[in-house]
Every structure is written in C-alpha cells, then in structure tokens.
C-alpha cells in the first residue's frame, strides 16, 4: 500500500517476498519497478491493470483506491503469460510452415526449390542459410543466402566431413545438437562474405522420398542468441517440408528426362531422300496435350543406292501412351526383322506371332512399302495388313488405289496378305495414310467425315509436287476440316520419284 505522495504505507509478507527491498516509509519509486511506480501515479486511467516483470516473474497489478492511498494486489501470472507466448509462437511457426509448404511446392524445378529453401530459412530461422544437395563426386551444388538477400548458387569442391554433422546429414542420418558444433571449426566456404563471426550453427538433413534430398546449414552471429532446443526442432520441421519439395522436384526432373528420352524413341523420325527416293511424313496426335499415340511411320534406308528402302506406316488400336508403347514394340520388332524385308508376307507372319504371344488383346494395321530407284523411276512393293490401301498420284493427276489387301496383325494365329507392285514415274507419289485422315469429322456441320473422295480430290491437285508438299497439303486440308474438333491420330507418308534435275514444270 502507498499513499498519493508515493510513500509506502504497508507491505504484507507476500509483497516482501516479491519486493524484498520494500518497507513502510520507503519511497515507492525506489523499491518497485518503474512500470508499477508510473502506474501508481496514473491510477484512474482507462488503460487497464498494469503488468510487467518483477524478479523474473510476470506480474499483473490490480489497484484498490482508498481515501488517501492505493492498495496494490500483485498477481503472479508468469505461467499464463508464458503459455500465451508459447501459443503465439506456435501459431506463428505453424503459419510459417504452412506458407513455406505452399511456396516450396509451387515449383517442380530443383534449383528453384533450393533457392526458396535457403531464402525462407535465412529470413525466418537464422541470419544465413546454406542448402547443399547430394553429389556423387567432390563438387556439390550449394545455395547460400543472407537474411534480406537473394540466394546465390555455386558448385563447390568440398569435404562434407569438414563441417561437424554435414556428412551424416547428407546421408540422411539424424542431426547432431547445435551445442556440439564449435562455430570456430566451420570452414571458410560455409561463412558468407560479410557475415561476421559465427556464434551458433545448426546442421540438419533434408529428408527426401527414400533418398536424402540434401542438408541445411543455419548460421547466427555472436551478436544473436544461440540456437535453442526448440528452435532446432522447428528447423527440422521446416527441413522436412523443404526436403520433400526438393525430392519431388528431383523426381520430376528424372521422370521428365526419362520421358523425353522415351518420347524421342517413340516419335516418328524426320524423313528425307534415301537412295534416290524422296520420303516425307507427317504426324498429328489425337490430343494437343500428347506428343505420341497409336499412329506411326518409319523408313529403313537401303544398304546401298541399288537396294530397297523399307517404309512402314501403321495404326495401333487405342490412343495415348498405351498405344505408343505397343507402337514402340512393333517398330522394334520390324527393325529386328529387316533381314527378311525381301519377303513382306514372312515379316508380317513373324510380327503377328510376336504380338499374339505377348498380348492377344491388342492389334494393329499397317502397310509395308519397299522402294528402290530404277533409272528415273521408283519401283515399289506394297503390302497391307488390315490397313487402307495406299493411293498413287500419277503425273496427269489420276489417283489410283494400290491393289493390296491383308489381315490385321496381333489377333489371329495366322495372317495372309497380297503384295502389289507399282512403278512411279518422275513426279509421281504413293501416299500411305491412316484412317485418322479419312475419318476426321468436321466440315460445315462438324460431324461429316473427311472421306476418301475428298482425299483423292486433294491428291489429284498434288500431281508433280515434291513429297513434302504432298504431306503438307493433306495435313492442312485435314486440319482445316476438323477445325477445333476432336479427331483420331493422323499420320501420312509420301514416297515420291524425284524429277530429274533441270526439269521445268
């Protein structure tokens, strides 16, 4: 209790325990903290009950005014205040981890994930952060970031064991406590330029999906408090999220690389003149989001200028990746059967047996075309297996159907086929195509098939054109007919007898 002049009138036993220097007759501002003395002089204000710290304890002071004095009841609420502070910190950390997860998972680029990890850690967990990715050699990808700065990426030749716990962290082992790491033992590459003297270090692994994603190093200067146990635990929680993001980005990069390699093998090849015969091809998948599908073509060059080159165009049942897988199998099988290219029927029989033996539920149609230069002409052998017969464009604009028929492959135990022999004069073209062209629906009403008659009319206008021009013309007309509508895979392959040099059309 103190009077209005700020003189202590009385102190009970609990008050003396909390304020051991307080006694009756002492001046209040000499025996109590400033916040309580100021509150005594301002009793009656509407700011609420004052609170502060006394001897390491949190205290709330509740005044009771008398006629000429004020009795202060001091309530120790240290545990409540600490609990509230812990709750506030926990909420902030939870919110940070949520934001960090969203930011880290917003990109599947590994370098970007490493940069974001370092920047978030430097801004929220330490004064500087380093992210080190695993490496098979002595050079490691390292991203460094100072608080308030941007991430800097480097490739460094380092010894992970030069930093206590780093070698183990890169292998996914649990971190060593920060107090076990002597800051002075950190090599120079760990300390960013202009950072100052290192006062505290945390090294923690970045867990991945089955394989460690890397390690995180956090630094504080001597001017800051050393990392506490709870801060180390929080750093590991952040590292778990960062490691998951980096691991996902690495897996995506690996899968993308594998997919790109497979796509290169599945996509139709670029065609050109082979042994005096012009080849040109065009392919359009059924969906704009897909690069491969069930239509395919290949050209296997002749061993010399006098031999036959084998062209293949086919259509596998289905669409998308599943069809592309069977396409790849057929292409590889035909490549293995090239020594039998002189006998189309035998090639088709062996291909059919291979498909029936592995999966009798999938089938394909295709056409084989062996082409060889014979003087100025090109001699063709054409064999269909359940496929649309090739069309031949003569120099005068006539369009003929090659007289070849056959059974599709992959269903029946045996297949039969007939081979047609066709000769192309200079400027004449043989077109192989899939039903994605003729069955393409569109036109004025959007549901009419392009049809064989429109294809024949288009080809009649291509008399004398090079192989590439024929392919471009057919593809353009089919695309215009479909417009923005849905369509099947489309593939065309043109085989042309080139005109002699110096010809003027």
RAHU-V426067 format. One record per residue. PHI is phi in whole degrees, 0 to 359 (* if undefined). Layout:
BEGIN
phi->{PHI PHI}
END
This chain:
BEGIN
phi->{* 221 275 293 274 85 252 292 265 202 223 278 295 294 294 292 294 280 236 297 269 279 205 297 100 282 285 301 289 263 238 236 297 301 297 283 297 294 293 298 290 253 304 107 290 261 277 89 291 288 214 185 247 226 57 80 245 276 229 249 258 250 275 234 277 255 292 226 206 230 264 256 262 264 251 280 242 303 297 294 296 297 296 296 295 298 295 297 298 295 295 297 293 297 296 296 298 295 296 298 299 297 292 293 273 282 223 255 265 299 297 296 297 294 298 296 301 295 293 295 294 294 280 242 243 205 264 205 219 233 245 243 267 298 211 277 239 283 266 244 289 231 245 242 213 266 303 84 251 253 293 239 260 215 249 242 271 226 251 304 288 286 249 306 89 290 301 292 297 293 264 91 283 301 285 272 301 301 292 275 261 278 304 290 275 292 293 297 291 284 270 297 298 80 286 103 277 286 250 204 225 237 238 222 288 253 295 242 272 86 233 306 271 146 217 240 245 247 233 231 279 293 283 253 295 293 298 268 300 294 292 294 297 296 299 291 297 295 298 297 289 295 296 297 294 295 295 297 295 293 297 297 297 294 295 296 295 297 299 296 296 294 299 299 283 273 292 299 281 281 254 202 285 229 50 82 240 271 237 213 222 215 220 219 291 292 237 292 273 247 258 232 195 265 265 204 208 212 228 254 298 292 293 209 293 262 270 265 264 256 253 228 227 215 220 268 295 99 222 72 293 300 294 295 296 295 303 299 295 296 298 293 296 297 297 291 268 304 301 259 299 292 238 300 299 293 301 293 297 291 296 299 298 296 288 296 293 269 195 287 270 245 221 208 248 200 224 258 223 262 235 216 284 224 69 273 264 236 264 239 242 240 224 262 233 71 255 296 298 297 249 248 258 278 297 271 96 292 243 244 262 291 281 228 221 181 263 298 254 105 238 275 299 230 234 230 204 238 252 256 249 228 244 256 278 307 89 267 227 249 251 258 209 259 289 298 283 288 264 295 260 179 81 302 259 81 227 260 288 300 78 288 295 294 296 296 296 294 292 301 279 259 302 84 279 296 301 298 293 297 298 298 295 295 297 296 295 294 294 296 294 288 66 265 281 281 204 277 301 234 217 223 222 253 241 233 276 293 289 293 300 90 289 245 277}
END
